Amino acid sequence: MTWDLVANVAIAGVLTGLVYGLMALGLSVIFGVVRVVNFAHGEMMTIAMYATVALFAAWRIDPFLAVVPVAAAFFVFGYLLQARLINPFVTRPEHSQFILLLAVAIIITNALMVSFGPDARNVQVDYQLESYAIGPILFDKARLYAAGMALAASAALFAFFRFSLTGKAIRACADNYLGAKVVGLDVKRYYALTFGLGAACVAVAGCMMILLVDVTPILGPAYTLLAFVIVIVGGLGSMGGALLGGVLIGLSEALAGLFIQPSAKSMISFGLLILVLLFRPQGLLGKKA
Amino acid sequence: MRRATAGLALLAALLAVLPAFARGYALSVATLILYFAYTGQAWNVMMGFAGQLSLGHSLYVGVGAYAAGALFFHYGIGPWAGLWVAILLCVALGLLVGFLAFRFGISGVYFALLTIAFAEFTRIGFDHLDWIGGPAGMFLRVAQRDTWDLANFRGPPVMYYYAMLFLTAGAFALCSFLLKSKAGYYWLAIRENEEAAQALGINTFAWKMLAVAVSSAMTAVAGVFFAFYYNNLFPEQIFHISRSIEIILGPIIGGIGTLFGPILGAAVLTLLSDGITELLGALGWELPGIKQVFYGIVLLIVIVFLPHGIWPGLARKLRLDR
């Protein structure tokens, strides 16, 4: 095994990890504000992947252009989901929320199964086969662009929460529910906005992910679990933590696939999750509760 | 309470004579309902009584099944000896998970994710364990199917039905005893407000550990049953998170923390799933996945409109709660 190979695999892992990170960022933002764990997160991402496949098949729309309509549609979908369905559940016990989102996940997975069938789908664009070479190190074009898009989307979300008035209001709702209500914020509406933003993150991640892997309807639960692992490792509710967790998991998956066996890669992720939960339950970048 | 006792006796009598009327497919559905009623009851001890949300109970089903199955497969050791090994292993595992979680103060969503992580970790581990067949599975020898061979737990379907009925009745009796015991009251106190319970001098760590031990031991028995009923074990199936979800749906839909909830929920969900299959078959809608879409929609409606499950409201209607 040469160093080139290890370096190439590690770079691919980090780049994929950034896309994972964006997906997990959606989960983290939703949990950080609404305090509901979105158990249908991976399933939502498979919808985005299928939407990109459908747009590409129908009008040859490049996944990087498809990001705009898919993310917009997901924002509306997430907003309505929170406003109509999840808001009444915010004060209910966790197992109730779990069953609610599980039901949503089951409906999504199987509606995709009914609409698209069980076969794997993907998109094929020219730049998927091309790469930039720096000496012996290769950067897949598709992976590099996808990671760049993930970083850009994350930065945009970060700026929104840091600088915009709406973003600040959402953070206020997350910090102090009662206080936010007292100063006259419509907390339920901000919850819906947050869920919409989280859904938009997943949408962008899904558009990018379809460049890297094929999609099948039953992929959802695995991505939901992956998103959990990432946000717990990084710190639930921490935005930087989600990206860091994504990169760590992407890297560990890639290296485990190289050094051990591809089928054992998620064992490393779950092992990492157990260790983090035990020794740093707030996550690597999380604040102590 | 009198009405409830009478109702319970009636139900038990009906279930005891059921095999006289139900055969073949109907009997297998009844066995499956009892299986979910039993595992749901076991999960309910941890979540419904002590308030610890486990989403990884497939871990105990799988380890229990594989322990007894592997002993039988490799050494010809029968299920009655294997049962104790399975229980011991699962209790040890449960206590390990519980110890790590409760020592480090992990609860709620984090505890749930920890249990998922352990189950998934074990699933992938078993996939790479050649001794038990890995992903290709482990197949137990299927012997005579028409005579009752209790020593090796081999026999006709009706034997498995009665075994499951016996287990479900036993679990019901155990849980109703536990609820009325000191442990039950301590668990409820912990579930409602752990800090207050601690302030009253309850050793919450020890009592939560007891709940995990009881729950994992009960679930291990279900695993042994699973191994000898289905005779084939695959890590991908038995440890999968959807198996854990199947276990917990019954008690939540039926009524969490109640004694009848797991039984009612198991019956409702299994019959619902079968009913949807029948209905769609009759309508000629045979697309893969469409059944689960309807199942998901019903689940959604139930959880939105009956947040405490079906049983509490039903019990009040039937005046069984007093």
Contacts between the chains, C-beta under 8 A, distances in Angstrom:
chain1	res1	chain2	res2	distance
A	37	B	109	5.4
A	85	B	304	7.5
A	88	B	304	7.7
A	92	B	307	5.9
A	94	B	53	6.0
A	94	B	108	6.0
A	94	B	109	5.9
A	94	B	112	7.2
A	95	B	47	6.7
A	95	B	53	5.7
A	95	B	248	7.5
A	95	B	252	5.8
A	95	B	256	6.6
A	96	B	252	7.7
A	96	B	303	6.2
A	96	B	307	5.6
A	98	B	53	7.7
A	98	B	55	7.5
A	98	B	112	7.6
A	99	B	249	7.2
A	99	B	252	5.5
A	99	B	253	7.7
A	99	B	299	6.7
A	99	B	303	4.7
A	100	B	300	6.9
A	100	B	303	5.2
A	100	B	304	7.2
A	102	B	245	6.5
A	102	B	299	7.4
A	103	B	296	4.9
A	103	B	297	7.6
A	103	B	299	4.0
A	103	B	300	3.9
A	103	B	303	6.5
A	104	B	296	7.5
A	104	B	300	7.0
A	105	B	296	7.8
A	106	B	292	5.7
A	106	B	293	7.7
A	106	B	295	6.6
A	106	B	296	3.5
A	106	B	299	6.9
A	107	B	292	8.0
A	107	B	293	5.7
A	107	B	296	3.8
A	107	B	297	6.3
A	107	B	300	7.1
A	109	B	289	7.5
A	109	B	292	7.3
A	110	B	289	3.8
A	110	B	290	7.0
A	110	B	291	7.8
A	110	B	292	3.9
A	110	B	293	4.5
A	110	B	296	6.7
A	111	B	289	7.4
A	111	B	293	5.5
A	112	B	289	7.7
A	113	B	287	8.0
A	113	B	288	5.8
A	113	B	289	3.0
A	113	B	292	7.7
A	114	B	287	5.0
A	114	B	288	7.4
A	114	B	289	4.7
A	114	B	290	5.2
A	114	B	293	6.4
A	117	B	288	7.6
A	118	B	288	6.4
A	217	B	289	7.0
A	221	B	241	6.4
A	221	B	242	7.3
A	225	B	116	6.9
A	225	B	120	6.7
A	225	B	241	7.1
A	228	B	113	5.6
A	228	B	116	7.4
A	229	B	117	7.5
A	232	B	110	7.4
A	232	B	113	5.9
A	261	B	128	7.1
A	263	B	124	7.4
A	263	B	127	6.5
A	263	B	128	7.3
A	263	B	135	7.9
A	264	B	124	6.2
A	264	B	127	7.9
A	264	B	128	5.9
A	266	B	120	7.1
A	266	B	124	6.1
A	267	B	121	6.1
A	267	B	124	4.1
A	267	B	125	6.4
A	267	B	128	7.9
A	270	B	117	4.7
A	270	B	120	5.0
A	270	B	121	4.3
A	270	B	124	7.2
A	271	B	121	6.2
A	273	B	113	7.4
A	273	B	114	8.0
A	273	B	117	4.7
A	274	B	100	8.0
A	274	B	114	6.9
A	274	B	117	5.1
A	274	B	118	6.9
A	274	B	121	6.7
A	277	B	101	8.0
A	277	B	104	7.7
A	277	B	106	6.1
A	277	B	110	6.3
A	277	B	113	7.2
A	277	B	114	5.1
A	277	B	117	7.1
A	278	B	100	5.5
A	278	B	104	5.5
A	278	B	106	7.8
A	279	B	104	7.8
A	281	B	104	6.3
A	281	B	105	7.4
A	281	B	106	5.6
A	281	B	110	6.0
